[in-house]
Amino acid sequence: MKLDTVRGHLDAMVLAVLEPGPLHGYAIISTLRSRGGGSLDLPSGTIYPALRRLERADYVAGAWSVVGGRKRRTYELTQAGRRALANERDTWKRFGDIVEVVLGSD
């Protein structure tokens, strides 16, 4: 999938991936790829700026940890991030309904 197609929805997708629990950056990339059936093969140069943006917005909190002897930054949703994700889901649902009406073949 082209990066331009994903760009406007990346933050919401990252929030959704973090909903079950904290993940480090590479795990976020892997989970997006897996959930997207391999179609979301996003470069780290796309994900890490999104994580920094979400952290500045207080939607995610990052913390350093050591995993397998390697230092990694792990991210988790904040309460504000959970509210933002719920809002994004509502907006996406309304938008999807409108697109279905406009593009529907009925």
PyMOL commands that set and color helices and strands:
alter all, ss='L'
color gray80, all
select helices_A, chain A and resi 3-7+10-18+25-35+44-56+79-103
alter helices_A, ss='H'
color red, helices_A
select strands_A, chain A and resi 23-24+60-67+70-77
alter strands_A, ss='S'
color yellow, strands_A
deselect
rebuild
show_as cartoon
